[in-house]
């Protein structure tokens, strides 16, 4: 097994560890008084973690010079989608019993549900276009433009989390700070490129 395959295997197995631990606790009845709420909260947090780690890959790659990190970004993004799908399935089936009317009413009455739904809908095309074939069909520039929506999804996810917890905003604030730093990096990088284009002499130096 090559180093890349082994590292991807490690990433894959470790990304499933939180789900395994929750399953172990569920089997022992250790998910608290409201297991559905616990699982919803856990999968929601894991979605944000993998989303932010996916966004972190590019800055890490550029500052460390380890270009091989880019090869793990797709798997990280797909795990973000995986946990988001579990989050939605848990809400739809175990919380709302697949009652479409109740789900629609919930979306209408509680804005944070609508934001979460919107974030998931924006994640779907990113997951669908994650294959090499789709990248070729879309073209590199169009694919990159589409996947920039990851930042918008992150913003929606953080707001969704913030509105859920209401008063205890420590963890949503941490996610918001991390996302803010990543957005600042993106803006700084964009300004640097604009400056280089305007000043070719400085770029040559």
C-alpha positions in Angstrom: 0.0 0.0 0.0 1.4 3.4 -1.0 1.8 6.2 1.5 -1.1 8.1 -0.1 -3.5 5.2 0.0 -2.5 4.4 3.6 -3.0 8.0 4.7 -6.4 8.1 2.9 -7.3 4.9 4.7 -6.3 6.5 8.1 -8.3 9.6 7.3 -11.3 7.4 6.3 -11.2 5.3 9.4 -10.6 8.2 11.8 -13.5 10.2 10.2 -15.8 7.3 11.2 -14.5 7.0 14.7 -17.0 9.7 16.1 -19.9 7.8 14.6 -18.6 4.5 16.0 -18.3 6.1 19.5 -21.9 7.4 19.3 -23.1 4.0 18.1 -21.3 2.3 21.0 -22.9 4.8 23.5 -26.3 4.3 21.9 -26.0 0.5 22.3 -25.3 1.0 26.0 -28.1 3.6 26.4 -25.7 6.4 27.2 -27.0 9.2 24.9 -28.9 11.0 27.7 -32.6 11.7 28.1 -33.1 12.7 24.5 -30.9 10.5 22.2 -32.3 12.0 19.0 -31.3 15.5 20.0 -27.9 14.3 21.1 -27.4 12.6 17.7 -28.6 15.7 15.9 -26.2 17.9 17.7 -23.3 15.5 17.2 -23.8 15.1 13.5 -24.3 18.9 13.1 -21.1 19.7 14.8 -19.2 17.0 12.8 -20.5 18.5 9.6 -19.1 21.9 10.6 -15.8 20.4 11.6 -15.3 18.6 8.3 -16.4 21.6 6.4 -13.9 23.9 8.1 -11.1 21.3 7.8 -11.9 21.1 4.1 -11.5 24.8 3.8 -8.3 24.7 5.8 -6.5 22.4 3.3 -5.6 25.2 0.8 -4.0 27.6 3.4 -2.1 24.7 5.0 -0.9 23.5 1.5 0.3 26.9 0.6 2.0 27.8 3.9 3.6 24.4 4.4 4.4 23.6 0.7 2.9 20.2 1.1 0.9 20.0 -2.1 -0.1 16.4 -1.4 -2.6 17.8 1.2 -4.9 18.7 -1.7 -5.5 15.0 -2.4 -7.3 14.7 0.9 -9.7 17.6 0.4 -12.3 15.6 -1.6 -12.6 13.0 1.1 -12.9 15.6 3.8 -15.7 17.4 1.8 -17.5 14.2 1.3 -17.4 13.4 5.0 -18.9 16.8 5.6 -21.8 15.9 3.3 -22.1 12.4 4.9 -22.6 13.9 8.4 -24.9 16.6 7.0 -27.0 13.8 5.4 -27.1 11.9 8.7 -28.1 15.1 10.4 -31.0 15.7 7.9 -32.1 12.0 8.0 -32.2 12.0 11.8 -34.3 15.2 11.8 -36.7 14.0 9.1 -37.2 10.4 10.3 -36.6 10.2 14.0 -37.7 13.8 15.0 -40.5 14.4 12.4 -41.4 10.8 11.4 -41.2 11.8 7.8 -44.3 14.0 8.2 -43.8 16.4 5.3 -46.4 18.8 6.7 -44.7 19.0 10.0 -41.3 19.5 8.4 -42.7 22.3 6.2 -44.3 23.9 9.2 -41.1 23.7 11.1 -39.1 25.3 8.3 -41.6 28.1 8.1 -41.8 28.6 11.9 -38.1 28.3 12.8 -35.6 30.2 10.6 -32.6 28.1 11.8 -34.3 25.0 10.2 -34.7 26.8 6.9 -31.0 27.9 7.0 -29.9 24.3 7.7 -32.0 23.0 4.8 -30.5 25.6 2.5 -27.0 24.7 3.6 -27.7 21.1 2.8 -29.2 21.8 -0.6 -26.0 23.8 -1.4 -23.9 20.9 -0.3 -25.6 18.5 -2.7 -24.1 19.8 -6.0 -20.7 19.9 -4.4 -20.9 16.2 -3.5 -22.3 15.3 -6.9 -19.5 17.1 -8.7 -16.7 15.7 -6.5 -15.7 13.0 -9.1 -12.9 13.4 -11.7 -15.4 12.9 -14.5 -17.6 15.8 -13.2 -14.5 18.1 -12.9 -13.7 17.4 -16.6 -17.3 18.0 -17.7 -17.6 21.3 -15.8 -14.0 22.5 -16.5 -11.6 23.4 -13.8 -12.6 27.1 -13.6 -16.4 26.3 -13.4 -15.8 23.6 -10.9 -13.7 25.9 -8.7 -16.3 28.6 -9.0 -19.0 26.2 -7.9 -17.0 24.9 -4.9 -16.4 28.4 -3.6 -20.0 28.1 -2.3 -18.4 26.1 0.5 -17.8 29.4 2.3 -21.5 30.3 2.0 -22.4 26.9 3.4 -20.1 27.4 6.3 -21.7 30.8 7.1 -25.2 29.2 7.0 -24.0 26.3 9.2 -22.5 28.6 11.8 -25.7 30.7 12.0 -27.8 27.6 12.1 -25.8 26.3 15.1 -25.9 29.8 16.8 -29.6 30.1 16.5 -30.1 26.6 17.9 -28.1 27.0 21.1 -29.5 30.6 21.7 -27.8 31.6 25.0 -24.8 29.2 25.2 -22.9 30.4 22.1 -19.4 29.5 23.0 -19.0 26.6 20.5 -20.8 28.4 17.7 -18.6 31.4 18.4 -15.5 29.2 18.0 -16.7 27.9 14.7 -17.5 31.4 13.6 -14.0 32.6 14.6 -12.4 29.8 12.6 -14.6 30.5 9.6 -13.8 34.2 9.9 -10.1 33.5 9.8 -10.5 31.3 6.8 -12.5 34.0 5.0 -9.9 36.6 6.0 -7.2 34.4 4.4 -9.3 34.1 1.3 -9.8 37.9 1.1 -6.1 38.6 1.8 -5.1 36.1 -0.9 -7.4 37.7 -3.4 -6.1 41.2 -2.6 -2.6 40.0 -3.0 -3.4 38.6 -6.5 -5.1 41.8 -7.5 -2.1 43.8 -6.3 0.3 41.6 -8.3 -1.8 42.0 -11.5 -1.8 45.8 -11.1 1.9 46.0 -10.4 3.7 43.5 -12.7 7.2 44.8 -11.6 6.4 43.9 -7.9 5.2 40.5 -9.1 8.4 39.9 -11.0 10.5 40.8 -7.9 
